[in-house]
Amino acid sequence: MALMSDRSYDEWLAQYELSHQHPMNRRCHTVGIPMIVTSVVCAVAGIWLSPLRWVAATLFVVGWALQFIGHAYEGKPPEFFRDWRFLFVGVRWWLWKMRAAPASAAPASAHAERHREGAG
C-alpha cells in the first residue's frame, strides 16, 4: 500500500495515466514536472545563495504553467484537485516514464487497461 492509502503505487499510477492521455499533456508534464522539482531544490539552495531564488521562482511558475496548459489540452482538471497525494504521483510517473527498461511500464499500463475496462 502506498501514500497512506489502500492503493498500491501501480493503482495510483494507473489512475494518473487515465487522466493524462493527450500527447500534448504528456509532453507538458514531461517538461514541467522536473522544472517544479528543480525549483524546490533551487529554493532550498536559495536560502544561502540569493540569486537562486529567481531561478527557483521562474522554474516553479513555468513548470506549473506547463501543467495547466497540458490539462487544457486534456480537457480534464489535474488529479490533485481531487486528492493532494497525486502531487507525489506525478513525480513518480515522471521517474517511471524516464526509466529505460520497458518492463517497468507493464504494471501501471496493465492496471490502467483493466481500470478502463471496469475491472480495476
URJO-V926615 format. One record per run of one state. SS is the DSSP state (H for helix, E for strand, C for the rest). FROM is the first residue (numbers start at 1). TO is the last residue. Records with the same first field share a line. If there is no record, write none. Layout:
SS = FROM-TO, FROM-TO
//
This chain:
C = 1-8, 19-22, 46-50, 75-78, 82-85, 99-101, 117-120
H = 9-18, 23-45, 51-74, 79-81, 86-98, 102-116
//
